[in-house]
């Protein structure tokens, strides 16, 4: 399934280059209109990131995200700066289908697990934006991608193995916003290690062949952002294309 992405800053649609807040591109179009266009093109889900919230660790775009969820016929998966149960309840009650938890899923797993028990694990997407070191070890990034966790990605995923969460999102930060191809090997290895994980890939898609390569892995979902905004291909093409052989 294709998840077109909307990254929000200051109420508008933006994209970052390798997660750098200083390397930001602004795009025209109200976020509600962009989400509506995705739905019209055939997308069933949209992935929305509150970048202001991610940077400050305090959700800032909640009302706009709820407006999108209520005004467009598309399932909304969203995160960024979510730090308490009240924020989660507001989003879910406002029509959001799935809440994305990133840094806090690394730094405070017991709290996250308590939220899963409270709201239902299927209401959550665990999102890990990773730096990959020279040894090939992936470690989640923290604090708006400015720090790396001491615990490796595989160990963190295992920690949540008892929960039937809605999705597992992994982004290779080095690929994000670059349009030079996704880290297919990373996702292939993760699916081999965790074959039942509802893995959503993210980062690096720059052409339709990248989408086909990812589809060949049969992931749960594929997030596409900048390539759509830069008109590298259409959302309809991404949804309907066949996996590469």
Rosetta blueprint (number, residue, H / E / L):
1 X L
2 X E
3 X E
4 X E
5 X E
6 X E
7 X E
8 X E
9 X E
10 X L
11 X L
12 X E
13 X E
14 X E
15 X E
16 X E
17 X E
18 X L
19 X L
20 X E
21 X E
22 X E
23 X E
24 X E
25 X E
26 X E
27 X E
28 X L
29 X L
30 X L
31 X H
32 X H
33 X H
34 X H
35 X H
36 X H
37 X H
38 X H
39 X H
40 X H
41 X L
42 X L
43 X L
44 X L
45 X E
46 X E
47 X E
48 X E
49 X E
50 X E
51 X H
52 X H
53 X H
54 X H
55 X H
56 X H
57 X L
58 X L
59 X L
60 X L
61 X L
62 X H
63 X H
64 X H
65 X H
66 X H
67 X H
68 X H
69 X H
70 X H
71 X H
72 X L
73 X L
74 X L
75 X E
76 X E
77 X E
78 X E
79 X E
80 X L
81 X L
82 X L
83 X L
84 X L
85 X H
86 X H
87 X H
88 X H
89 X H
90 X H
91 X H
92 X H
93 X H
94 X L
95 X L
96 X L
97 X L
98 X E
99 X E
100 X E
101 X E
102 X L
103 X H
104 X H
105 X H
106 X H
107 X H
108 X L
109 X H
110 X H
111 X H
112 X H
113 X H
114 X H
115 X H
116 X H
117 X H
118 X H
119 X H
120 X L
121 X H
122 X H
123 X H
124 X E
125 X E
126 X E
127 X E
128 X E
129 X E
130 X E
131 X E
132 X E
133 X L
134 X L
135 X L
136 X L
137 X L
138 X E
139 X E
140 X E
141 X E
142 X E
143 X L
144 X L
145 X L
146 X L
147 X E
148 X E
149 X E
150 X E
151 X E
152 X E
153 X H
154 X H
155 X H
156 X H
157 X H
158 X H
159 X H
160 X L
161 X L
162 X L
163 X L
164 X L
165 X L
166 X L
167 X E
168 X E
169 X E
170 X E
171 X E
172 X E
173 X H
174 X H
175 X H
176 X L
177 X L
178 X L
179 X L
180 X L
181 X L
182 X L
183 X L
184 X H
185 X H
186 X H
187 X H
188 X H
189 X H
190 X H
191 X H
192 X H
193 X H
194 X L
195 X L
196 X L
197 X L
198 X L
199 X E
200 X E
201 X E
202 X E
203 X L
204 X L
205 X L
206 X L
207 X L
208 X H
209 X H
210 X H
211 X H
212 X H
213 X H
214 X H
215 X H
216 X L
217 X L
218 X L
219 X L
220 X L
221 X E
222 X E
223 X E
224 X E
225 X L
226 X H
227 X H
228 X H
229 X H
230 X L
231 X L
232 X L
233 X L
234 X L
235 X H
236 X H
237 X H
238 X H
239 X H
240 X H
241 X L
242 X L
243 X L
244 X L
245 X L
